[in-house]
């Protein structure tokens, strides 16, 4: 499954897939689930009860770019840019 369109609308990432399905992900959920090693280590250290609080810049996307044919890289307004979100992971954390 490959995205044919990705856009930010309000506080959500909207994805249209090549099978005509759609996904929607809250930006806070996207950031909370950042797959980079720094964020993963922070989640592991904080445990299951960790509830992150984000600044406005941590929840604003500056840019989205393709990473090969399997993922997207996101640059957040606070310049965090090390998370590579593979398409299956995006589908898994979406709520549509």
FENVEN-V683627 format. One record per residue. N is the residue number from 1. PSI is psi in degrees with one decimal (* if undefined). OMEGA is omega in whole degrees, -180 to 180 (* if undefined). Layout:
n;psi;omega
N;PSI;OMEGA
N;PSI;OMEGA
This chain:
n;psi;omega
1;131.4;-177
2;136.8;177
3;139.3;173
4;-18.0;178
5;135.1;175
6;127.3;177
7;155.7;177
8;126.7;176
9;116.1;-175
10;-118.3;-178
11;28.4;-177
12;148.7;171
13;121.9;179
14;132.2;-179
15;129.7;172
16;128.9;-176
17;162.4;-178
18;-8.2;173
19;13.2;-180
20;6.9;173
21;165.4;-179
22;150.5;176
23;150.8;176
24;133.5;-179
25;126.3;174
26;137.5;-179
27;-34.7;178
28;-38.4;178
29;-37.8;177
30;-45.3;-180
31;-41.0;180
32;-31.2;-179
33;22.7;179
34;126.8;-176
35;4.0;-179
36;159.1;-175
37;-33.4;179
38;-48.1;-180
39;-39.4;178
40;-41.7;179
41;-38.6;178
42;-43.4;178
43;-42.5;179
44;-41.7;-178
45;-37.5;-177
46;-26.0;179
47;-178.5;-175
48;-24.4;-175
49;4.4;-179
50;125.7;176
51;101.9;-177
52;146.8;174
53;128.1;-175
54;147.7;172
55;170.2;179
56;-41.5;180
57;-26.6;179
58;-13.3;-179
59;15.2;178
60;129.4;-180
61;127.6;177
62;-43.7;179
63;157.5;177
64;132.6;179
65;152.9;179
66;141.6;172
67;99.2;-176
68;-144.5;178
69;21.8;-173
70;-7.5;-173
71;173.2;171
72;149.0;173
73;138.5;-178
74;132.6;172
75;118.7;180
76;161.0;-177
77;-22.2;176
78;9.9;179
79;10.8;172
80;126.8;-173
81;18.2;-174
82;-4.4;179
83;128.5;174
84;115.5;-174
85;104.7;180
86;155.8;-172
87;-40.8;179
88;-39.0;178
89;-42.2;178
90;-42.8;179
91;-40.6;-177
92;-38.6;-176
93;1.8;180
94;163.0;180
95;21.4;172
96;*;*
